[in-house]
C-alpha cells in the first residue's frame, strides 16, 4: 500500500467513518469540516507512527496537512530528506 492509500484509509476510517466516497485527492479537510484541530493531532500521530519521522510544529500548516494531496507530498519530502541525511 502506498503512502497516499495509507493516509486515505486512515482519514476515511477515523474521520468519515468508512464513507469516503466524496473524499477527493485535493479535498480541503478544514473547508469541508472533515478534520478539526484535535483531528489534526490524531493525524500527525498516525503519520509519525506509520512513516517513522517527527512532524515539527512549524510543519503543521495547511500546505502540509489540509488534504490527502498535501499530506502525501509532505511525507514524500520528509522521506527524501531523511534518506539524504542517512546517505
C-alpha positions in Angstrom: 0.0 0.0 0.0 1.5 3.4 -1.0 1.6 6.5 1.2 -1.5 8.0 -0.4 -3.6 4.9 0.2 -2.4 4.6 3.8 -3.4 8.2 4.6 -6.7 8.0 2.7 -7.6 4.8 4.6 -6.8 6.4 8.0 -8.9 9.5 7.2 -11.8 7.6 5.9 -11.9 5.2 8.8 -11.3 7.7 11.6 -13.0 10.9 10.4 -15.5 9.8 7.8 -16.5 6.6 9.5 -16.0 4.4 6.4 -17.8 6.7 4.0 -15.0 8.2 1.8 -16.9 8.3 -1.4 -16.8 12.2 -1.6 -13.2 12.4 -0.5 -11.1 13.6 -3.4 -7.3 13.9 -3.7 -7.5 17.7 -3.1 -10.5 18.0 -0.8 -9.7 20.5 2.0 -10.1 18.9 5.4 -10.7 22.2 7.1 -13.0 23.8 4.5 -15.2 20.6 4.4 -15.1 20.2 8.1 -13.6 16.7 7.9 -10.8 17.2 10.4 -10.7 19.8 13.2 -7.7 20.8 15.3 -7.9 17.8 17.5 -8.2 15.6 14.5 -5.0 17.1 13.1 -3.2 15.9 16.2 -4.5 12.4 15.6 -3.4 12.6 12.0 0.1 13.8 13.0 0.4 10.9 15.5 -0.6 8.5 12.7 1.9 10.0 10.3 4.7 9.8 12.8 4.0 6.3 13.8 3.4 5.0 10.3 6.2 6.7 8.5 8.8 6.9 11.2 9.6 10.6 11.4 8.6 13.6 13.6 6.4 16.3 12.4 7.7 19.6 13.7 5.5 22.4 15.0 6.4 24.7 12.1 5.3 22.0 9.6 1.7 22.0 10.9 0.4 24.3 8.2 -2.4 23.8 5.6 0.2 23.4 2.8 1.3 20.2 4.5 -1.8 18.9 6.3 -5.1 20.2 4.7 -5.7 17.5 2.0 -4.6 14.0 1.0 -2.6 15.5 -1.7 -0.8 17.9 0.6 0.0 15.2 3.2 1.3 12.8 0.5 3.6 15.4 -0.8 4.7 16.3 2.7 5.5 12.7 3.5 7.4 12.3 0.2 9.5 15.4 1.0 10.2 14.2 4.6 11.2 10.7 3.4 13.5 12.1 0.8 15.1 14.5 3.3 15.6 11.7 5.8 17.1 9.4 3.1 19.5 12.1 2.1 20.6 12.6 5.7 21.1 8.9 6.1 23.1 8.5 3.0 
